[in-house]
């Protein structure tokens, strides 16, 4: 997979690497797109803006995905109208954003995003901080310099996202050989890669996400600076990285994404503690995280619900036991040591990726369940079964076992216990006898058919 994604591409000499001043116009007879395939609300917005005298096109991911036979998740419009002019045309419009001001036009539950054509940022001292600003490393802090259609195409990130579709004339305008790169299944940055990554380091994550989602290769010049510039992700606001991490890991291609993030050294700035665990215990850490992501991808493909809590619990877990053992070596009892280690780990991770409290609490509960599942005597087992976090905790236990953790068949015990009737459960509890359940010791092996073992989701499930 990695070899394919990072292969070197040598495009024919006729392919230009800069933006054309006049686009290649691809007429209706030369492409397969039809206006009825697109959101009727998005098409209506384009028609109304054009009728009002503005330029307007469907742009970006929706055009790219339609050309690949993928159903777009959303539909974006680019126009020469300013946000205020757009809002004047649509009563159901709201101007949002400061760093990148745009307009959301609401049609019930569907929201069409409408952005004004952007231009390149001025590089001299006369930069207007209300419209455009950068930090010392070149990262764009504010992006409200409006421009022409040609300038808008030039400052888009990848060639495959710089395609403009006019549903009125049914033509595609291609300024950056995006159609060529779609046909060659290639991710290529527009402009100088180092400069474009410095402007917005999240573009490195977007390159990986598109490569994994579309099964495209990353062009050699586009991939070359990533390892060196990866630490720049530490400058990105933690709240933005949370949104980006959801796109990376909950889109159905998380397993491939993880491999690329590690290979390109992008995993470390996102999950520093887990990256350290990957270095210290590579087989266990890689197996656990990969298996969790493979199962999460499966849930997405099956249309099952997914939750970031299980995902982050798995991504961070390999860093947790070592921290707890260190605190125990300093004299702290096992359970308080685990609780303190969990608190510290989540706090540190939230400095990089701002995981909301609605997810950090379930993460702690899933981890806490790993301490409670070995303690089954008396009425504890039934109380645990009634716990709303039992299923997630049980799936997580099986995930740990699949990565090689020794639990003395604790997962099998809980699998059997869920399938037993009341009298069989009482017998299982009696068989525990006087075992020290704080060690996670399991019962004597029971002769049960392997087919009865419930298959764990092990992914980002409820």
matplotlib code that plots the C-alpha trace (Angstrom):
import matplotlib.pyplot as plt

x = [0.0, 2.7, 4.8, 1.9, 1.0, 4.5, 5.8, 7.5, 5.5, 7.1, 4.2, 4.6, 6.4, 3.1, 1.8, 2.3, 3.0, 1.6, -1.8, -2.9, -4.2, -6.9, -8.3, -8.7, -12.4, -13.9, -17.3, -20.3, -19.4, -15.9, -16.9, -19.5, -20.9, -24.6, -26.2, -28.9, -26.3, -25.5, -27.5, -30.4, -29.9, -26.3, -27.2, -29.9, -27.4, -25.1, -27.9, -29.2, -25.7, -25.1, -28.4, -27.4, -24.3, -21.7, -19.4, -20.3, -19.3, -19.6, -16.0, -13.6, -14.4, -17.9, -16.6, -13.6, -15.8, -18.4, -15.7, -14.6, -18.1, -18.1, -21.2, -20.1, -20.6, -21.3, -21.4, -19.4, -19.8, -17.2, -18.2, -17.0, -19.6, -18.4, -19.9, -22.0, -23.3, -24.1, -26.0, -28.0, -29.1, -30.2, -32.4, -31.4, -27.6, -25.2, -21.7, -19.3, -15.6, -12.9, -9.7, -11.6, -14.9, -17.5, -21.3, -23.5, -26.9, -29.4, -32.0, -33.5, -30.9, -28.7, -26.1, -24.3, -21.0, -20.4, -16.9, -15.7, -12.8, -9.5, -6.3, -2.7, -1.5, 0.7, 4.2, 5.3, 5.0, 1.6, -0.3, -3.7, -4.2, -8.0, -7.9, -4.6, -2.0, 0.8, 3.0, 6.8, 6.9, 4.6, 1.4, -1.7, -3.7, -6.3, -7.4, -9.9, -8.0, -10.6, -9.5, -10.4, -11.3, -7.8, -6.3, -8.7, -7.6, -3.9, -4.4, -6.3, -4.3, -4.3, -4.8, -7.7, -9.6, -9.1, -11.9, -14.8, -18.1, -20.7, -24.1, -25.6, -23.3, -22.3, -18.6, -15.6, -12.9, -9.5, -6.7, -4.2, -4.4, -6.6, -8.5, -5.1, -4.2, -7.6, -7.2, -3.6, -4.9, -2.3, -2.3, -0.3, 0.0, -0.4, 2.7, 5.8, 5.1, 7.3, 5.7, 2.2, 2.8, 4.2, 1.1, -1.1, 0.6, -2.8, -2.3, 0.1, -2.7, -5.1, -2.6, -2.6, -6.4, -7.1, -4.4, -6.1, -9.7, -9.2, -6.4, -4.3, -0.5, 1.2, 3.4, 7.1, 7.6, 4.4, 5.6, 9.2, 9.1, 6.5, 8.9, 11.0, 7.9, 5.8, 6.7, 4.9, 1.6, 2.4, 1.6, -2.0, -4.7, -5.7, -9.4, -8.7, -6.7, -9.6, -11.8, -9.0, -8.4, -12.1, -11.7, -8.6, -9.9, -13.6, -13.9, -13.6, -9.9, -8.3, -6.0, -4.2, -4.2, -2.4, 0.3, 1.0, 1.0, 3.6, 5.7, 5.7, 6.4, 3.0, 1.8, 4.3, 3.0, -0.6, -0.1, 3.3, 2.8, 1.5, 4.4, 6.8, 5.0, 5.2, 9.0, 9.4, 6.9, 6.4, 4.7, 2.1, 1.3, 1.1, -1.1, -3.5, -4.0, -4.1, -6.7, -8.9, -8.7, -9.4, -12.5, -13.6, -13.3, -15.4, -18.1, -18.1, -18.5, -21.4, -23.1, -22.8, -22.5, -18.9, -17.8, -14.5, -14.3, -13.4, -11.1, -9.1, -9.1, -7.4, -4.9, -3.8, -4.0, -0.4, 1.0, -1.0, 0.4, 4.0, 2.9, 0.9, 3.8, 6.1, 3.7, 3.5, 7.3, 7.0, 4.8, 1.3, -1.2, -2.2, -5.7, -4.8, -1.7, -3.9, -6.3, -3.6, -1.8, -5.1, -5.7, -2.2, -2.2, -5.6, -4.6, -1.4, -3.1, -5.7, -2.9, -2.3, -5.8, -8.6, -10.8, -14.1, -15.2, -18.1, -15.5, -12.7, -15.2, -16.2, -12.4, -11.8, -14.8, -13.6, -10.1, -11.7, -13.7, -10.4, -9.7, -13.2, -13.7, -11.3, -13.3, -16.3, -17.2, -20.5, -22.9, -20.1, -20.4, -24.1, -23.6, -20.9, -23.2, -25.8, -23.2, -23.9, -20.1, -19.9, -20.1, -17.3, -15.2, -15.7, -14.8, -11.8, -10.7, -10.9, -8.9, -6.2, -6.1, -5.9, -2.8, -1.1, -2.0, -2.2, -5.4, -5.8, -8.8, -10.7, -12.3, -13.5, -14.9, -17.0, -18.1, -19.3, -21.0, -23.1, -24.3, -25.1, -28.5, -28.9, -27.9, -24.8, -23.8, -24.0, -21.8, -19.2, -19.1, -18.7, -15.8, -13.9, -13.5, -11.0, -9.0, -7.2, -9.3, -7.2, -4.6, -7.1, -6.9, -9.6, -11.6, -10.8, -11.2, -14.7, -15.4, -17.4, -17.6, -15.3, -18.2, -20.0, -17.4, -19.0, -17.1, -16.1, -16.5, -13.3, -13.7, -15.0, -18.4, -20.9]
y = [0.0, 2.5, 1.7, 2.5, 5.7, 7.1, 6.0, 8.6, 9.8, 11.2, 12.9, 13.6, 16.8, 18.3, 18.5, 21.9, 22.4, 26.0, 27.5, 28.5, 32.0, 30.5, 27.2, 24.0, 24.0, 20.5, 20.5, 18.4, 15.9, 15.3, 14.4, 12.3, 14.8, 15.9, 18.7, 16.5, 14.5, 17.5, 18.9, 20.9, 23.5, 24.0, 24.2, 26.7, 28.9, 28.9, 29.8, 32.7, 34.1, 34.0, 35.6, 38.4, 39.1, 37.1, 34.3, 31.1, 27.4, 24.1, 23.5, 21.2, 17.8, 17.4, 17.8, 15.5, 12.8, 12.9, 12.3, 9.3, 7.9, 8.7, 10.3, 13.6, 14.3, 18.0, 20.5, 23.8, 26.8, 29.4, 32.8, 36.3, 37.7, 38.8, 37.3, 40.4, 40.2, 36.5, 37.2, 39.9, 37.4, 34.7, 35.3, 31.9, 32.7, 33.3, 34.7, 32.6, 32.4, 34.9, 33.1, 32.2, 34.1, 32.4, 31.9, 29.0, 28.9, 26.7, 24.5, 22.6, 20.1, 20.7, 23.4, 24.7, 26.4, 29.4, 31.0, 34.1, 33.7, 34.1, 35.6, 35.1, 36.9, 40.0, 39.3, 42.9, 45.0, 46.5, 43.3, 44.3, 42.4, 42.6, 40.7, 38.7, 37.8, 35.2, 34.2, 34.1, 30.6, 31.6, 30.1, 31.9, 33.3, 35.2, 34.5, 37.1, 38.5, 38.3, 37.9, 36.5, 33.0, 32.4, 33.5, 31.3, 28.3, 29.1, 29.2, 25.9, 23.1, 20.2, 20.0, 17.6, 20.2, 23.0, 22.0, 24.3, 22.9, 25.2, 23.4, 26.0, 25.4, 22.0, 22.7, 22.0, 24.6, 23.1, 25.5, 23.0, 19.7, 18.3, 16.1, 14.6, 13.9, 12.3, 10.0, 9.1, 8.8, 11.3, 13.8, 16.9, 20.2, 23.4, 25.6, 25.1, 22.3, 23.7, 27.1, 25.7, 23.5, 26.4, 28.5, 25.7, 22.6, 20.8, 20.4, 17.6, 15.7, 16.5, 14.9, 11.7, 11.8, 12.1, 9.5, 7.0, 7.9, 7.8, 5.2, 7.7, 8.1, 11.2, 12.9, 12.8, 16.6, 16.8, 14.1, 15.1, 18.0, 16.4, 14.6, 17.7, 20.0, 17.6, 19.4, 22.4, 20.7, 21.6, 25.2, 24.3, 25.0, 21.9, 22.4, 22.4, 19.2, 17.5, 18.1, 17.0, 13.8, 12.9, 13.2, 11.1, 8.3, 8.1, 8.2, 4.5, 4.5, 4.8, 1.8, 3.0, 6.6, 5.4, 3.6, 6.8, 9.1, 6.9, 6.6, 10.4, 11.2, 13.0, 10.7, 12.0, 15.6, 14.4, 11.7, 12.1, 9.7, 7.0, 7.6, 7.0, 3.8, 2.7, 3.2, 1.4, -1.5, -1.5, -4.9, -4.5, -0.9, -1.2, -4.3, -2.8, 0.5, -1.2, -3.7, -1.0, 1.0, -1.9, -2.7, 0.9, 1.0, -2.1, -0.4, 2.6, 0.4, -1.4, 1.8, 1.1, 4.0, 5.0, 7.1, 9.0, 7.8, 4.2, 5.4, 7.7, 5.1, 2.7, 5.3, 6.3, 3.0, 1.7, 4.8, 4.2, 1.0, 2.2, 5.4, 3.5, 1.2, 4.2, 5.7, 2.3, 2.3, 5.6, 3.9, 4.6, 1.7, 0.1, 1.6, 5.1, 4.9, 3.9, 6.7, 9.3, 8.0, 8.2, 11.8, 12.9, 11.2, 12.7, 16.2, 16.1, 14.8, 17.5, 20.1, 18.6, 17.5, 19.2, 16.1, 17.4, 16.4, 14.4, 12.0, 12.2, 10.9, 7.8, 7.2, 7.1, 4.8, 2.4, 2.3, 2.0, -1.0, -2.8, -2.7, -3.8, -6.7, -9.0, -8.5, -10.8, -12.4, -12.0, -9.7, -7.8, -9.6, -8.9, -5.3, -4.9, -6.4, -3.8, -1.0, 1.1, 1.0, -2.7, -3.4, -0.9, -2.2, -5.8, -5.0, -3.1, -6.1, -8.4, -5.8, -5.9, -9.7, -9.6, -7.4, -10.1, -9.0, -11.9, -11.9, -15.6, -16.0, -13.1, -12.2, -15.8, -15.9, -12.8, -14.1, -17.3, -15.4, -13.3, -16.4, -18.5, -18.8, -17.8, -21.2, -21.5, -18.0, -18.8, -21.9, -19.8, -17.4, -20.3, -21.7, -18.5, -19.6, -17.6, -16.4, -13.0, -11.1, -8.0, -9.8, -10.5, -14.2, -16.1, -19.3, -22.8, -23.4, -24.5, -26.7, -24.5, -24.4, -21.7, -20.8, -19.5, -16.8, -13.6, -11.6, -8.2, -5.1, -3.7, -0.5, 2.9, 1.5, 2.6]
z = [0.0, 1.0, -2.0, -4.2, -2.4, -2.4, -5.7, -7.9, -10.8, -13.9, -15.8, -19.5, -20.5, -21.7, -18.2, -16.7, -13.0, -12.9, -13.1, -16.6, -17.2, -19.4, -18.3, -20.3, -21.0, -20.9, -22.7, -21.8, -24.5, -23.1, -19.5, -17.7, -15.2, -15.4, -13.5, -12.1, -10.2, -8.0, -5.1, -6.6, -3.9, -4.9, -8.6, -7.7, -5.8, -8.9, -11.2, -8.9, -8.5, -12.2, -12.9, -10.5, -12.6, -10.6, -11.6, -9.8, -10.0, -8.2, -7.0, -5.3, -3.7, -5.2, -8.7, -8.0, -6.4, -9.1, -11.7, -9.7, -9.3, -5.5, -3.9, -2.5, 1.2, 0.6, -2.3, -2.3, -4.5, -5.4, -6.7, -7.5, -5.0, -1.6, 1.5, 2.0, -1.6, -1.2, 2.0, 0.2, -2.4, 0.0, 3.1, 4.4, 4.4, 7.3, 7.1, 9.3, 10.1, 10.7, 9.5, 6.3, 6.0, 3.9, 3.7, 4.7, 2.8, 4.7, 3.0, 5.9, 7.1, 4.0, 4.1, 1.0, 1.6, -0.6, -0.7, -2.5, -4.9, -3.0, -4.2, -3.2, -0.1, -0.3, 0.8, 1.5, 4.6, 3.5, 4.4, 5.7, 9.0, 8.7, 5.4, 5.4, 8.0, 8.5, 11.4, 11.3, 9.8, 7.0, 8.3, 7.1, 10.1, 8.2, 4.6, 3.3, 0.3, -2.6, -6.2, -9.6, -10.7, -12.0, -8.6, -6.7, -8.7, -8.0, -4.2, -3.9, -2.4, -4.8, -8.5, -8.1, -6.0, -8.5, -10.9, -11.5, -12.9, -14.4, -14.2, -16.5, -19.5, -18.1, -18.7, -16.5, -16.2, -15.4, -14.5, -13.0, -14.9, -12.3, -14.8, -15.8, -12.2, -11.5, -14.4, -13.2, -9.6, -8.3, -5.4, -6.4, -4.7, -6.7, -6.4, -4.3, -1.8, 1.0, 0.8, 0.6, 3.7, 5.6, 4.7, 6.2, 7.7, 7.8, 4.1, 4.9, 6.7, 3.8, 1.4, 3.4, 3.9, 0.1, -0.8, 1.6, 0.7, -3.0, -3.2, -5.0, -5.1, -3.7, -6.3, -5.3, -5.0, -2.9, -0.5, -0.3, 2.3, 4.6, 7.1, 7.6, 8.0, 10.1, 13.4, 12.2, 13.1, 16.7, 15.8, 14.7, 17.2, 19.1, 18.3, 14.6, 14.9, 16.6, 13.6, 11.3, 13.3, 12.9, 9.1, 9.2, 11.3, 10.9, 7.1, 6.5, 5.6, 9.0, 8.8, 5.7, 7.0, 10.2, 8.2, 6.1, 9.2, 10.8, 7.7, 7.1, 10.8, 11.1, 13.9, 16.4, 16.5, 16.7, 19.3, 21.0, 23.9, 21.5, 19.1, 21.9, 22.8, 19.1, 19.4, 22.7, 22.1, 18.3, 17.8, 20.5, 19.9, 16.1, 16.4, 18.8, 17.0, 13.6, 14.7, 16.2, 13.0, 10.8, 12.8, 12.8, 9.0, 8.9, 11.0, 8.7, 5.6, 7.3, 8.2, 11.9, 14.4, 15.4, 18.3, 18.7, 22.4, 21.5, 18.8, 21.0, 23.8, 21.5, 20.0, 23.5, 25.5, 24.6, 26.4, 29.6, 31.2, 31.3, 33.0, 35.6, 36.3, 36.8, 39.3, 41.1, 41.3, 43.1, 45.8, 44.4, 44.7, 41.3, 40.8, 41.9, 39.7, 36.7, 37.4, 37.7, 34.6, 32.6, 33.8, 32.9, 29.5, 28.5, 29.7, 27.7, 24.6, 24.8, 24.4, 20.9, 20.0, 21.9, 22.6, 24.1, 27.5, 26.0, 24.7, 27.4, 30.0, 28.0, 27.3, 31.1, 31.6, 28.9, 30.5, 34.0, 32.8, 32.1, 35.8, 36.8, 34.4, 36.2, 39.5, 39.0, 42.3, 44.1, 42.2, 40.5, 37.2, 36.9, 37.9, 35.2, 32.6, 33.4, 33.1, 30.0, 29.2, 29.5, 25.7, 24.9, 27.8, 26.7, 23.1, 24.3, 26.4, 23.3, 21.3, 24.0, 23.8, 20.0, 20.3, 22.5, 26.1, 28.5, 30.5, 31.4, 29.0, 30.7, 27.3, 26.8, 30.3, 29.6, 26.2, 27.9, 30.7, 28.4, 26.6, 29.7, 31.4, 35.1, 36.6, 34.4, 35.4, 39.1, 38.5, 36.7, 39.7, 42.1, 39.9, 40.5, 44.1, 46.1, 43.1, 43.4, 40.9, 41.0, 38.8, 36.0, 36.5, 34.7, 35.6, 34.7, 31.0, 30.1, 27.1, 24.8, 21.1, 19.6, 17.4, 20.4, 21.0, 20.2, 17.6, 19.0, 17.0, 18.4, 16.5, 17.3, 18.3, 20.9]

ax = plt.figure().add_subplot(projection="3d")
ax.plot(x, y, z, "-o")
ax.set_aspect("equal")
plt.show()
